[in-house]
Amino acid sequence: MDWQPHITVATIVEDNDRFLMVEELKQGRVVLNQPAGHLDPNETLTEAAVRETLEETGWDVEPTGVLGIYLYTAPSNGVTYQRVCFIAKPLQHHPEYQLDEGIVGAKWLTREELIGRRDNWRSELIMRCIDDYLDGKHFGLELIRPSL
């Protein structure tokens, strides 16, 4: 069987009704996404979320919970992603941090500002995760079990 879902993580970081978002180049255009990326070998899902947030935004964060586990098939390429979305609080910004290739920068945006930039969303998961967060759909970090 050739089909394999891609395991990814994302992080919802909220501060004063604004969400930490990433502007990234995707197929020649700038799109918005939560800090997100693929799970690397030999790391936990939580470690991946912290690493990806730093690499894409320059922010150290502390995970405080799990928002949900989302299955999404991208219409642009047919790839299926299993996204584990974490909730984290911002700790420290490193403005000098060299962001990942393809990352334009990080922005703090309100939900309303994101709605106004819908044409720039990388996927519908952006608002789904934010709305789930605002609806209080939060789970403890113990939901993520370590490997044996």
FIBA-319191 format. One record per atom (N, C-alpha, C): residue number from 1; chain; atom name; x, y negated, z. Coordinates in pm, 1 decimal. Atoms other than C-alpha are relative to their C-alpha. Layout:
REM FIBA-319191
[NUM 'A' 'CA' [X Y Z]] ...
//
This chain:
REM FIBA-319191
[1 'A' 'N' [84.0 117.6 0.0]] [1 'A' 'CA' [0.0 0.0 0.0]] [1 'A' 'C' [88.8 -124.3 0.0]] [2 'A' 'N' [-82.3 119.3 14.0]] [2 'A' 'CA' [147.8 -333.6 -109.0]] [2 'A' 'C' [-47.9 -117.8 84.0]] [3 'A' 'N' [56.0 114.5 -70.7]] [3 'A' 'CA' [-81.7 -565.6 87.0]] [3 'A' 'C' [51.9 -6.0 142.8]] [4 'A' 'N' [-43.9 22.9 -136.7]] [4 'A' 'CA' [68.4 -710.5 404.0]] [4 'A' 'C' [-32.1 -143.5 37.4]] [5 'A' 'N' [26.9 137.6 -42.6]] [5 'A' 'CA' [-62.7 -1009.0 595.0]] [5 'A' 'C' [127.7 -64.2 54.1]] [6 'A' 'N' [-112.2 76.0 -54.2]] [6 'A' 'CA' [184.4 -1279.5 690.7]] [6 'A' 'C' [-36.7 -43.5 141.7]] [7 'A' 'N' [23.6 39.1 -138.1]] [7 'A' 'CA' [210.1 -1334.2 1066.2]] [7 'A' 'C' [55.4 -140.9 19.8]] [8 'A' 'N' [-41.5 137.9 -19.3]] [8 'A' 'CA' [219.5 -1705.1 1144.1]] [8 'A' 'C' [-48.0 -49.8 136.6]] [9 'A' 'N' [40.7 68.2 -122.9]] [9 'A' 'CA' [191.8 -1931.3 1446.3]] [9 'A' 'C' [-28.4 -145.9 -34.1]] [10 'A' 'N' [26.6 143.7 11.9]] [10 'A' 'CA' [55.9 -2282.6 1482.2]] [10 'A' 'C' [-17.1 -53.2 141.4]] [11 'A' 'N' [9.8 60.9 -132.2]] [11 'A' 'CA' [43.7 -2527.6 1769.5]] [11 'A' 'C' [-88.7 -123.5 -4.8]] [12 'A' 'N' [81.9 118.4 -21.7]] [12 'A' 'CA' [-224.3 -2772.7 1876.6]] [12 'A' 'C' [64.8 -76.4 114.2]] [13 'A' 'N' [-59.2 88.2 -100.4]] [13 'A' 'CA' [-53.7 -3057.5 2060.6]] [13 'A' 'C' [-83.2 -127.3 -0.5]] [14 'A' 'N' [89.9 115.8 -9.2]] [14 'A' 'CA' [-290.7 -3328.4 2182.8]] [14 'A' 'C' [50.2 -93.7 108.5]] [15 'A' 'N' [-37.7 101.6 -96.5]] [15 'A' 'CA' [-210.7 -3652.8 2359.0]] [15 'A' 'C' [-87.7 -122.0 -23.8]] [16 'A' 'N' [87.8 116.8 10.5]] [16 'A' 'CA' [-466.7 -3928.8 2423.0]] [16 'A' 'C' [-87.2 3.0 -125.5]] [17 'A' 'N' [93.1 -17.4 113.1]] [17 'A' 'CA' [-712.1 -3793.7 2162.1]] [17 'A' 'C' [68.1 -2.8 -136.5]] [18 'A' 'N' [-72.8 -8.5 126.9]] [18 'A' 'CA' [-439.5 -3773.9 1896.6]] [18 'A' 'C' [69.0 136.1 -6.4]] [19 'A' 'N' [-58.2 -132.3 21.3]] [19 'A' 'CA' [-301.9 -3454.4 1748.3]] [19 'A' 'C' [130.2 -12.5 -77.5]] [20 'A' 'N' [-129.6 -1.3 67.7]] [20 'A' 'CA' [57.0 -3389.8 1644.9]] [20 'A' 'C' [-14.3 79.5 -129.6]] [21 'A' 'N' [14.8 -60.5 131.5]] [21 'A' 'CA' [48.7 -3318.7 1272.6]] [21 'A' 'C' [130.5 -11.4 -76.9]] [22 'A' 'N' [-119.0 -2.4 84.4]] [22 'A' 'CA' [312.3 -3242.0 1012.7]] [22 'A' 'C' [-40.6 -39.7 -141.1]] [23 'A' 'N' [13.4 29.9 142.4]] [23 'A' 'CA' [335.5 -3401.4 670.7]] [23 'A' 'C' [110.8 77.6 -70.2]] [24 'A' 'N' [-97.9 -82.9 69.9]] [24 'A' 'CA' [505.9 -3157.6 433.9]] [24 'A' 'C' [-27.4 1.3 -149.4]] [25 'A' 'N' [14.4 -12.1 145.0]] [25 'A' 'CA' [570.4 -3123.4 64.1]] [25 'A' 'C' [-39.8 142.1 -34.7]] [26 'A' 'N' [47.5 -129.9 44.6]] [26 'A' 'CA' [374.9 -2838.7 -91.1]] [26 'A' 'C' [-44.5 -13.7 -144.1]] [27 'A' 'N' [32.0 2.8 143.1]] [27 'A' 'CA' [368.9 -2789.3 -467.2]] [27 'A' 'C' [-8.7 -143.8 -52.1]] [28 'A' 'N' [-11.0 134.4 52.7]] [28 'A' 'CA' [469.2 -3150.5 -532.2]] [28 'A' 'C' [-87.8 -104.9 64.7]] [29 'A' 'N' [82.9 100.1 -67.4]] [29 'A' 'CA' [222.8 -3319.7 -297.0]] [29 'A' 'C' [20.0 9.4 150.5]] [30 'A' 'N' [-12.4 4.4 -145.7]] [30 'A' 'CA' [226.5 -3424.5 67.9]] [30 'A' 'C' [-131.5 48.3 60.7]] [31 'A' 'N' [117.5 -55.5 -66.1]] [31 'A' 'CA' [-11.8 -3218.9 280.7]] [31 'A' 'C' [18.7 -6.8 151.2]] [32 'A' 'N' [0.7 2.2 -146.2]] [32 'A' 'CA' [-105.4 -3220.1 648.6]] [32 'A' 'C' [-26.2 139.5 55.0]] [33 'A' 'N' [20.1 -127.5 -67.4]] [33 'A' 'CA' [-83.5 -2922.1 880.8]] [33 'A' 'C' [37.1 -17.7 146.1]] [34 'A' 'N' [-55.9 -6.2 -133.6]] [34 'A' 'CA' [-38.7 -2842.8 1245.2]] [34 'A' 'C' [143.9 50.0 -13.5]] [35 'A' 'N' [-130.2 -66.8 2.5]] [35 'A' 'CA' [320.1 -2750.8 1329.1]] [35 'A' 'C' [-25.4 150.4 -8.2]] [36 'A' 'N' [32.8 -140.2 24.0]] [36 'A' 'CA' [320.7 -2395.8 1197.3]] [36 'A' 'C' [110.6 66.2 -81.2]] [37 'A' 'N' [-97.1 -73.1 79.6]] [37 'A' 'CA' [532.3 -2125.4 1043.9]] [37 'A' 'C' [-4.6 148.1 29.7]] [38 'A' 'N' [-4.2 -145.9 -8.9]] [38 'A' 'CA' [625.7 -1761.1 1022.4]] [38 'A' 'C' [73.9 47.3 124.2]] [39 'A' 'N' [-68.7 -69.1 -108.0]] [39 'A' 'CA' [725.4 -1531.2 1302.9]] [39 'A' 'C' [132.2 53.0 -53.6]] [40 'A' 'N' [-132.1 -50.2 38.0]] [40 'A' 'CA' [1098.6 -1455.2 1283.3]] [40 'A' 'C' [28.7 131.2 72.2]] [41 'A' 'N' [-36.5 -124.8 -68.3]] [41 'A' 'CA' [1255.6 -1117.7 1369.8]] [41 'A' 'C' [52.4 -28.5 140.9]] [42 'A' 'N' [-51.4 2.8 -137.1]] [42 'A' 'CA' [1330.1 -1061.0 1739.5]] [42 'A' 'C' [-44.0 -121.0 81.1]] [43 'A' 'N' [52.7 106.0 -85.1]] [43 'A' 'CA' [1118.0 -1345.8 1874.7]] [43 'A' 'C' [-145.0 30.6 32.0]] [44 'A' 'N' [139.8 -16.4 -36.6]] [44 'A' 'CA' [786.2 -1352.7 2054.2]] [44 'A' 'C' [-83.2 -102.4 -74.3]] [45 'A' 'N' [89.7 97.4 62.9]] [45 'A' 'CA' [484.3 -1531.6 1915.8]] [45 'A' 'C' [11.1 -136.6 67.9]] [46 'A' 'N' [-11.8 126.0 -74.0]] [46 'A' 'CA' [518.3 -1794.4 2189.5]] [46 'A' 'C' [130.3 -70.5 -34.9]] [47 'A' 'N' [-128.6 59.3 39.0]] [47 'A' 'CA' [887.1 -1849.7 2109.7]] [47 'A' 'C' [-7.4 -58.1 -140.6]] [48 'A' 'N' [14.2 49.2 137.3]] [48 'A' 'CA' [796.7 -1887.2 1741.6]] [48 'A' 'C' [-76.0 -131.9 -4.2]] [49 'A' 'N' [78.2 123.5 -2.4]] [49 'A' 'CA' [537.7 -2155.1 1820.4]] [49 'A' 'C' [84.0 -117.0 50.7]] [50 'A' 'N' [-86.8 105.3 -54.2]] [50 'A' 'CA' [787.2 -2355.1 2029.8]] [50 'A' 'C' [105.8 -38.0 -103.4]] [51 'A' 'N' [-104.9 25.4 100.0]] [51 'A' 'CA' [1060.3 -2319.4 1764.1]] [51 'A' 'C' [-54.6 -75.7 -120.2]] [52 'A' 'N' [57.2 64.7 118.3]] [52 'A' 'CA' [837.1 -2414.2 1471.5]] [52 'A' 'C' [-41.0 -144.4 29.8]] [53 'A' 'N' [39.5 136.5 -35.1]] [53 'A' 'CA' [703.0 -2719.4 1654.9]] [53 'A' 'C' [122.3 -90.7 3.6]] [54 'A' 'N' [-122.2 79.7 -3.9]] [54 'A' 'CA' [1056.1 -2843.5 1723.6]] [54 'A' 'C' [55.5 -21.4 -140.3]] [55 'A' 'N' [-59.6 9.6 133.6]] [55 'A' 'CA' [1179.3 -2767.9 1370.8]] [55 'A' 'C' [-78.0 -92.3 -93.4]] [56 'A' 'N' [81.9 78.0 92.0]] [56 'A' 'CA' [888.2 -2947.1 1205.1]] [56 'A' 'C' [-35.4 -139.4 51.4]] [57 'A' 'N' [41.1 129.5 -54.9]] [57 'A' 'CA' [828.5 -3240.5 1442.5]] [57 'A' 'C' [107.4 -69.3 83.8]] [58 'A' 'N' [-98.1 56.5 -92.1]] [58 'A' 'CA' [1133.4 -3291.3 1665.3]] [58 'A' 'C' [-50.2 -7.2 143.0]] [59 'A' 'N' [57.9 0.6 -134.3]] [59 'A' 'CA' [913.6 -3234.4 1972.2]] [59 'A' 'C' [23.8 131.8 71.7]] [60 'A' 'N' [3.4 -114.0 -91.5]] [60 'A' 'CA' [983.0 -2996.8 2260.4]] [60 'A' 'C' [-140.2 6.1 57.3]] [61 'A' 'N' [133.6 -17.8 -55.8]] [61 'A' 'CA' [652.6 -2852.9 2378.6]] [61 'A' 'C' [0.3 117.0 97.6]] [62 'A' 'N' [21.4 -110.6 -93.5]] [62 'A' 'CA' [532.7 -2625.1 2655.0]] [62 'A' 'C' [-135.6 62.0 -29.2]] [63 'A' 'N' [129.0 -66.0 24.0]] [63 'A' 'CA' [267.1 -2371.3 2556.0]] [63 'A' 'C' [-79.6 13.3 130.0]] [64 'A' 'N' [86.5 -8.3 -117.0]] [64 'A' 'CA' [-27.4 -2379.8 2794.3]] [64 'A' 'C' [-114.3 98.7 -19.3]] [65 'A' 'N' [108.6 -93.0 26.3]] [65 'A' 'CA' [-272.1 -2144.5 2625.2]] [65 'A' 'C' [-1.0 45.6 -143.9]] [66 'A' 'N' [22.2 -50.8 135.5]] [66 'A' 'CA' [-390.3 -1961.9 2319.0]] [66 'A' 'C' [-137.1 -48.8 -43.7]] [67 'A' 'N' [127.0 49.3 53.5]] [67 'A' 'CA' [-660.0 -2117.7 2104.4]] [67 'A' 'C' [-77.0 112.9 -67.3]] [68 'A' 'N' [67.7 -107.7 70.3]] [68 'A' 'CA' [-736.0 -1819.5 1885.5]] [68 'A' 'C' [91.1 68.0 -99.0]] [69 'A' 'N' [-70.3 -75.6 103.8]] [69 'A' 'CA' [-627.3 -1570.3 1624.4]] [69 'A' 'C' [-88.2 -7.6 -124.0]] [70 'A' 'N' [76.6 31.1 120.0]] [70 'A' 'CA' [-736.7 -1661.6 1272.6]] [70 'A' 'C' [53.2 80.7 -117.6]] [71 'A' 'N' [-36.7 -69.0 122.8]] [71 'A' 'CA' [-736.1 -1459.8 951.3]] [71 'A' 'C' [-43.8 -89.1 -115.4]] [72 'A' 'N' [26.8 95.2 107.2]] [72 'A' 'CA' [-712.8 -1675.3 640.7]] [72 'A' 'C' [67.5 47.3 -127.4]] [73 'A' 'N' [-56.8 -30.3 131.4]] [73 'A' 'CA' [-663.8 -1593.4 273.2]] [73 'A' 'C' [2.5 -129.3 -80.0]] [74 'A' 'N' [-17.5 126.0 72.0]] [74 'A' 'CA' [-524.0 -1890.8 85.4]] [74 'A' 'C' [-53.0 13.5 -141.9]] [75 'A' 'N' [52.2 -7.7 136.4]] [75 'A' 'CA' [-721.7 -1956.9 -233.0]] [75 'A' 'C' [105.8 -32.7 -105.3]] [76 'A' 'N' [-101.2 40.7 98.0]] [76 'A' 'CA' [-410.8 -2104.3 -397.2]] [76 'A' 'C' [88.7 115.2 -45.7]] [77 'A' 'N' [-90.7 -108.7 38.3]] [77 'A' 'CA' [-209.0 -1781.4 -391.5]] [77 'A' 'C' [-50.3 139.4 37.7]] [78 'A' 'N' [56.6 -129.3 -38.2]] [78 'A' 'CA' [-429.9 -1504.8 -249.5]] [78 'A' 'C' [70.8 67.7 115.9]] [79 'A' 'N' [-73.7 -57.4 -112.2]] [79 'A' 'CA' [-191.8 -1447.5 42.5]] [79 'A' 'C' [-86.6 -10.0 125.9]] [80 'A' 'N' [74.1 -2.7 -125.4]] [80 'A' 'CA' [-354.0 -1346.4 371.1]] [80 'A' 'C' [95.4 -28.0 115.3]] [81 'A' 'N' [-78.6 40.2 -116.3]] [81 'A' 'CA' [-221.8 -1506.6 688.6]] [81 'A' 'C' [-77.6 34.0 126.3]] [82 'A' 'N' [55.9 -13.9 -133.8]] [82 'A' 'CA' [-286.6 -1401.1 1045.4]] [82 'A' 'C' [69.3 -105.2 84.5]] [83 'A' 'N' [-54.6 115.0 -73.2]] [83 'A' 'CA' [-239.8 -1720.3 1245.6]] [83 'A' 'C' [-38.3 10.5 147.1]] [84 'A' 'N' [22.3 9.0 -143.7]] [84 'A' 'CA' [-199.4 -1719.8 1621.5]] [84 'A' 'C' [22.7 -146.3 36.0]] [85 'A' 'N' [-7.9 143.3 -28.1]] [85 'A' 'CA' [-274.9 -2073.8 1731.2]] [85 'A' 'C' [11.1 -22.5 150.4]] [86 'A' 'N' [-27.8 30.9 -139.2]] [86 'A' 'CA' [-130.5 -2197.7 2059.1]] [86 'A' 'C' [-43.1 -142.0 31.8]] [87 'A' 'N' [20.3 134.2 -52.8]] [87 'A' 'CA' [-213.7 -2499.2 2272.1]] [87 'A' 'C' [126.6 -33.1 77.1]] [88 'A' 'N' [-122.8 38.1 -71.0]] [88 'A' 'CA' [87.1 -2691.4 2402.2]] [88 'A' 'C' [-6.2 -146.2 38.6]] [89 'A' 'N' [-10.9 140.6 -38.6]] [89 'A' 'CA' [167.2 -3011.4 2583.4]] [89 'A' 'C' [135.6 -52.7 -44.7]] [90 'A' 'N' [-127.2 58.4 43.3]] [90 'A' 'CA' [433.9 -3248.7 2452.6]] [90 'A' 'C' [89.0 -26.8 120.9]] [91 'A' 'N' [-95.8 23.5 -108.2]] [91 'A' 'CA' [747.1 -3268.8 2667.2]] [91 'A' 'C' [96.6 -112.1 -32.2]] [92 'A' 'N' [-102.6 98.6 34.6]] [92 'A' 'CA' [1016.8 -3464.8 2487.9]] [92 'A' 'C' [16.6 -6.3 -151.0]] [93 'A' 'N' [-23.4 19.6 142.4]] [93 'A' 'CA' [1070.8 -3613.1 2144.8]] [93 'A' 'C' [148.5 -22.8 -24.3]] [94 'A' 'N' [-139.2 16.7 43.2]] [94 'A' 'CA' [1409.3 -3591.5 1971.2]] [94 'A' 'C' [-2.4 -65.9 -138.3]] [95 'A' 'N' [14.2 67.8 128.9]] [95 'A' 'CA' [1388.2 -3858.8 1697.4]] [95 'A' 'C' [115.1 26.5 -95.0]] [96 'A' 'N' [-116.0 -26.4 85.4]] [96 'A' 'CA' [1735.1 -3767.1 1568.0]] [96 'A' 'C' [1.3 143.7 -54.2]] [97 'A' 'N' [1.3 -140.8 38.5]] [97 'A' 'CA' [1640.6 -3400.1 1517.6]] [97 'A' 'C' [-18.1 14.4 -151.5]] [98 'A' 'N' [10.2 -25.1 144.7]] [98 'A' 'CA' [1694.1 -3278.8 1159.0]] [98 'A' 'C' [-116.7 95.4 -26.1]] [99 'A' 'N' [119.1 -80.6 24.8]] [99 'A' 'CA' [1350.5 -3154.3 1048.8]] [99 'A' 'C' [23.6 97.7 -114.6]] [100 'A' 'N' [-9.7 -101.7 104.8]] [100 'A' 'CA' [1304.2 -2848.3 827.7]] [100 'A' 'C' [-9.9 -62.3 -139.3]] [101 'A' 'N' [9.4 42.1 139.9]] [101 'A' 'CA' [1346.2 -2884.9 453.5]] [101 'A' 'C' [-146.3 0.9 -43.3]] [102 'A' 'N' [137.9 11.9 47.6]] [102 'A' 'CA' [1023.6 -3000.1 292.1]] [102 'A' 'C' [-91.7 -76.0 94.8]] [103 'A' 'N' [80.3 75.8 -96.7]] [103 'A' 'CA' [899.6 -3177.4 605.2]] [103 'A' 'C' [25.6 -148.7 -21.4]] [104 'A' 'N' [-10.1 144.9 19.0]] [104 'A' 'CA' [828.2 -3545.3 539.8]] [104 'A' 'C' [10.0 -68.4 135.3]] [105 'A' 'N' [-2.7 58.4 -133.6]] [105 'A' 'CA' [763.7 -3626.2 904.3]] [105 'A' 'C' [-117.7 46.4 82.3]] [106 'A' 'N' [108.5 -32.8 -91.7]] [106 'A' 'CA' [534.3 -3593.0 1202.3]] [106 'A' 'C' [-83.3 -124.1 25.0]] [107 'A' 'N' [92.3 110.0 -27.4]] [107 'A' 'CA' [228.8 -3806.4 1275.1]] [107 'A' 'C' [-96.7 42.7 109.0]] [108 'A' 'N' [106.6 -20.5 -98.0]] [108 'A' 'CA' [-9.7 -3839.5 1565.5]] [108 'A' 'C' [-127.2 -58.4 -59.1]] [109 'A' 'N' [124.3 44.1 63.7]] [109 'A' 'CA' [-363.5 -3857.9 1423.2]] [109 'A' 'C' [-120.6 43.0 82.3]] [110 'A' 'N' [126.2 -36.5 -64.3]] [110 'A' 'CA' [-713.1 -3863.4 1570.8]] [110 'A' 'C' [-77.3 94.2 -92.7]] [111 'A' 'N' [85.1 -86.3 81.9]] [111 'A' 'CA' [-978.0 -3621.6 1450.1]] [111 'A' 'C' [-61.7 -81.5 -113.6]] [112 'A' 'N' [62.8 85.0 101.4]] [112 'A' 'CA' [-1145.7 -3908.7 1266.2]] [112 'A' 'C' [99.5 -35.5 -111.3]] [113 'A' 'N' [-101.7 28.8 101.6]] [113 'A' 'CA' [-821.5 -4001.8 1090.3]] [113 'A' 'C' [25.6 121.6 -87.6]] [114 'A' 'N' [-17.5 -123.0 78.7]] [114 'A' 'CA' [-780.8 -3640.1 984.8]] [114 'A' 'C' [-115.8 22.6 -95.7]] [115 'A' 'N' [117.5 -12.8 88.0]] [115 'A' 'CA' [-1135.2 -3630.3 848.0]] [115 'A' 'C' [16.6 -91.9 -121.0]] [116 'A' 'N' [-20.8 95.2 108.5]] [116 'A' 'CA' [-1047.4 -3938.3 640.4]] [116 'A' 'C' [108.5 41.5 -97.9]] [117 'A' 'N' [-108.1 -47.2 87.6]] [117 'A' 'CA' [-748.6 -3754.9 494.8]] [117 'A' 'C' [-22.4 145.1 -43.0]] [118 'A' 'N' [36.0 -138.2 32.8]] [118 'A' 'CA' [-930.8 -3431.1 408.9]] [118 'A' 'C' [67.1 50.3 -128.3]] [119 'A' 'N' [-62.0 -41.3 126.7]] [119 'A' 'CA' [-786.0 -3425.5 55.8]] [119 'A' 'C' [145.8 40.9 18.9]] [120 'A' 'N' [-140.1 -32.6 -26.0]] [120 'A' 'CA' [-442.2 -3386.9 214.2]] [120 'A' 'C' [18.1 119.9 93.3]] [121 'A' 'N' [-13.4 -115.9 -88.4]] [121 'A' 'CA' [-519.4 -3086.7 436.8]] [121 'A' 'C' [67.7 113.8 -74.2]] [122 'A' 'N' [-60.2 -119.3 60.2]] [122 'A' 'CA' [-301.5 -2785.1 369.9]] [122 'A' 'C' [-104.4 111.4 -10.0]] [123 'A' 'N' [108.5 -98.0 4.5]] [123 'A' 'CA' [-600.7 -2565.4 457.9]] [123 'A' 'C' [-112.0 -43.9 93.1]] [124 'A' 'N' [115.3 26.8 -85.5]] [124 'A' 'CA' [-939.7 -2567.8 626.1]] [124 'A' 'C' [27.4 39.6 145.4]] [125 'A' 'N' [-33.8 -40.4 -136.1]] [125 'A' 'CA' [-774.4 -2407.9 930.4]] [125 'A' 'C' [34.3 -119.1 88.9]] [126 'A' 'N' [-36.4 118.5 -78.4]] [126 'A' 'CA' [-657.1 -2753.8 1038.0]] [126 'A' 'C' [-117.6 -45.4 85.8]] [127 'A' 'N' [114.9 51.6 -74.6]] [127 'A' 'CA' [-1001.7 -2876.1 1136.1]] [127 'A' 'C' [-66.8 110.6 80.6]] [128 'A' 'N' [57.4 -111.2 -77.0]] [128 'A' 'CA' [-1123.7 -2532.3 1245.2]] [128 'A' 'C' [69.7 11.1 134.7]] [129 'A' 'N' [-76.0 -10.6 -125.0]] [129 'A' 'CA' [-844.6 -2517.9 1505.4]] [129 'A' 'C' [-24.9 -120.7 90.0]] [130 'A' 'N' [25.1 119.8 -81.4]] [130 'A' 'CA' [-897.2 -2877.0 1620.5]] [130 'A' 'C' [-140.3 4.1 60.5]] [131 'A' 'N' [136.6 -6.8 -52.9]] [131 'A' 'CA' [-1272.2 -2826.4 1654.3]] [131 'A' 'C' [-13.0 109.0 106.5]] [132 'A' 'N' [1.0 -103.5 -103.8]] [132 'A' 'CA' [-1220.7 -2500.6 1845.4]] [132 'A' 'C' [64.3 -51.9 127.6]] [133 'A' 'N' [-67.0 59.2 -116.0]] [133 'A' 'CA' [-979.7 -2685.0 2074.4]] [133 'A' 'C' [-94.9 -96.4 72.6]] [134 'A' 'N' [90.6 98.3 -59.8]] [134 'A' 'CA' [-1228.5 -2968.7 2131.1]] [134 'A' 'C' [-123.2 65.7 61.2]] [135 'A' 'N' [113.7 -75.0 -55.5]] [135 'A' 'CA' [-1504.5 -2711.5 2196.2]] [135 'A' 'C' [38.2 79.6 124.7]] [136 'A' 'N' [-43.7 -67.5 -121.5]] [136 'A' 'CA' [-1295.6 -2570.5 2482.5]] [136 'A' 'C' [27.4 147.6 -14.7]] [137 'A' 'N' [-28.9 -141.7 22.1]] [137 'A' 'CA' [-1216.6 -2235.5 2324.5]] [137 'A' 'C' [147.4 27.6 29.8]] [138 'A' 'N' [-138.5 -16.9 -43.2]] [138 'A' 'CA' [-900.4 -2179.5 2526.7]] [138 'A' 'C' [13.8 131.8 74.7]] [139 'A' 'N' [-30.0 -125.2 -67.5]] [139 'A' 'CA' [-746.6 -1851.9 2644.2]] [139 'A' 'C' [137.7 -12.5 65.4]] [140 'A' 'N' [-126.7 3.5 -69.5]] [140 'A' 'CA' [-460.2 -1792.1 2884.8]] [140 'A' 'C' [112.7 62.1 -82.9]] [141 'A' 'N' [-116.1 -55.8 70.3]] [141 'A' 'CA' [-109.9 -1714.3 2761.8]] [141 'A' 'C' [13.6 150.2 21.6]] [142 'A' 'N' [-7.2 -144.4 -24.9]] [142 'A' 'CA' [-149.7 -1366.6 2914.5]] [142 'A' 'C' [-70.5 80.8 -109.1]] [143 'A' 'N' [62.1 -67.8 114.1]] [143 'A' 'CA' [-358.3 -1285.7 2606.0]] [143 'A' 'C' [107.3 58.8 -90.9]] [144 'A' 'N' [-111.6 -46.4 82.6]] [144 'A' 'CA' [-24.4 -1247.5 2425.0]] [144 'A' 'C' [82.2 97.6 83.9]] [145 'A' 'N' [-68.5 -105.0 -76.4]] [145 'A' 'CA' [127.7 -922.2 2545.7]] [145 'A' 'C' [140.7 20.9 -56.5]] [146 'A' 'N' [-137.5 -26.5 47.5]] [146 'A' 'CA' [504.3 -861.3 2529.5]] [146 'A' 'C' [9.6 141.4 -57.2]] [147 'A' 'N' [-20.7 -134.8 53.1]] [147 'A' 'CA' [633.0 -565.0 2334.0]] [147 'A' 'C' [56.4 88.8 109.1]] [148 'A' 'N' [-49.2 -96.4 -100.0]] [148 'A' 'CA' [723.4 -251.3 2525.0]] [148 'A' 'C' [148.3 23.8 -13.9]] 
//
